[in-house]
């Protein structure tokens, strides 16, 4: 058991038998009345996001979540195969748990996999990855280097928006949290 003072981003709470990941939290002390903690929680199994408020000092149950570094090996049917980087054990994780993370997974990418009682809950990607653009329309005469974007397809099949001057075959750095273009990468 923990109190609301122990809530941090990434903490997994056990509320009514369901596991909820804390996405955001804010301790609020109004001028009048008692303090409270406002949170945004994401259900780790369904992905549903809810807002919940706890009174300050309330006892809450936290779940024991193990995070381990795993290397993505390959995709096999409906499973993604990962290898634990310290024990070399291979684990198959279903499509549903991998979710949108597949848009940024290349072979040999190291990610963190959170598990509870041996069951994988979710995947934490690195904050940014470097991927090659496999297709994008060429820039037109008169396109400026500032302002304006165009769609581009990455080597994983994901689509992002890039500036007009970026060409096919260019390696770019992409933010995995909001799918935004961060810049070109020189080899």
N, C-alpha and C positions, 0 to 999 in steps of 0.2 A: 504494500500500500504506500502511496505517496500523497502529497498534498498538491493543491493547485499552484503553489509556489514552485514546484518542480517541473511544471509544464514548459517544454522547449520545442522548437521546430524539430520534427523527426521523431518525437516521442510517440509511442504506440500505446493507446489507452484501450482497456477492456471494459466497454460499457454495455450492459445487458447481454453479455455473451458474444458480442461482436467486437472485432478489432477495428479501431479508428486511428489513422495517422494524423498527427497535428501538422497542418500546413502553415497556419499563422496563429499567433497568439498576441494578446495585448492585455497587460495589467492596467486596470482602470481604477482610480481613486477619485470619485466625485467629491465635490465640496460638501455635499450633504448625503448621508447614508453610508452604507458599508462598501468596502472595496470589492471588486469582482474581476474575473478573468474572462475576456471575450476570446473565443477560439473559432477557427475554421477547421473542420475535421473532414477527412476523406476516408470512406470505408475501404479497407484494403482488399476486400473480396469483390465488391460490386462497383467500386469507383465513385459512388455517390458522394457529393460534397454537401455538408450541412454546417450551419452556424450554431454554436452552442455556447451558453454563458454559464460559468460556474461561480458560486460565491467564494470569496477569498477564504483560504484555510480549509476548504472542504476536502475530505479524504477521497481519493480516486484510485482505481486499480489500474496499474500499468502492466502491459504484457511484456514478457521477456522475449526480445527479438534479437537474433544473432545476425550480424552482418559479416559476410565473408567476400574476399576478392575472388572473382571467377573470371576466367578467360573464355570468350565466346569461340566455339570451334566451328560448328556448322548447323544448318537447318535440315531436319529430317522429318518430312511429312508435316505433322501438326506440332512437332516439338522442336525446341531449340536446345542444342547440346552445349553445356558449359563445363569447364574443368576448374576445380578448386586449385588455385595457384600454389597452395602450400602442401596439400595432401595428394594432389593429382587425381582425385576422385572425379568421375564424370557424372553429371546430373542432367536429366532431361526436364525441361521446363515448358509447359504447354503454351500455345499461342495466346490464350486469354490472359495469362499473367505477364507475358512479355509486352503485349499491347503495342502502343505507339513507339516504344523503345526500338522496335525492329527497324524503324526508319533510319537509325543511326548506328546500327550494328554491322561492323565489318569483321571478318574472321580475325582472330587474335586480339580483339578489343577487350580490355580488362574493365569490368564493371563490378559494382557491389550488389550482391543479392541478399535481401533481407528474408529471413526465414523464422518461423515460429513453430516449435515442436516438430521440426523436420519438414514442414511444408513451406515452399517458397511463397512469399507474399507479394513482393514487387522488386523491380530492378532500379537501382540508382545509377544513371549514366554519368560519365564525367561531364562537367559543366559545358565543355565545348569539344568538338571533334573536327578533324580535318578530312574532308571528302572531295572527290573530283567531280566536276560537272560533266555529265555524259551527253547532255543535250540542252541547248538553249538557242533561241533565234539570234542571228547576228545583229549587232547594233546597226542602226541606219545612219546615213549621212545626216549630220546636223544634231545627232544625239549629244547631249552634254555629259560631262563626267560627273556633274553634280545633279541631284534630283532625278526622279524617274526610276522605275524598276521594271523588271521583266521576269517571267517565270523561268526557272531552271530546274532540270532533273538531275539529281545526284546519283552517284554510282550505286546507292542502295535502293533507288527507285523513288525516293522521297522528293517532293516538290517544295522549293523555297523561292522567295523573291530575292533577286540580286540586282545591283545597279546595271545600267545599260551598257557600260564598257566591259563587263565581264564576258569572256568568251568560253566556248566549249573547250574542254581539256584543262581548264584552270583548276587548281586546287584551292579550295576556300575553307575558311574556318566558320563553323556554324554553332550557334548557341543551342544546346539540346533542350533547354527549358521552354523557349518561345519560338524556336525554329527560325531565328533571325540570322541574317548574314553579318559576320563580324569582320571579314576582310579576306584579301588574297593571301596565299601562303607560297613563298618561294622555296623551291627544293634546296 
